[in-house]
């Protein structure tokens, strides 16, 4: 791979069969879903292109029945291993984490900080 992070990102997309046009469409849909103005589409694309930058996720259940967690765990694109290891950084999730009790609460506090 070449030295440029942008070039490396484009090569990773191509290896997965994703064209630049499809990627930009995805960024546009994501931006619209979040209710952000279309002027931010290039910034959203830049965030994805950053090397080894995975957004931290703190998953709080509140009143759900873990059905949402089941749906995420059974995803096929991306598979759950790729999602957790390459796409996001799951900092806290009550259903899939090993910690419990005080240790889990400490993990939550450190993830929020």
PyMOL commands that set and color helices and strands:
alter all, ss='L'
color gray80, all
select helices_A, chain A and resi 5-15+20-33+38-49+67-73+80-87+102-112
alter helices_A, ss='H'
color red, helices_A
select strands_A, chain A and resi 55-59+88-93
alter strands_A, ss='S'
color yellow, strands_A
deselect
rebuild
show_as cartoon
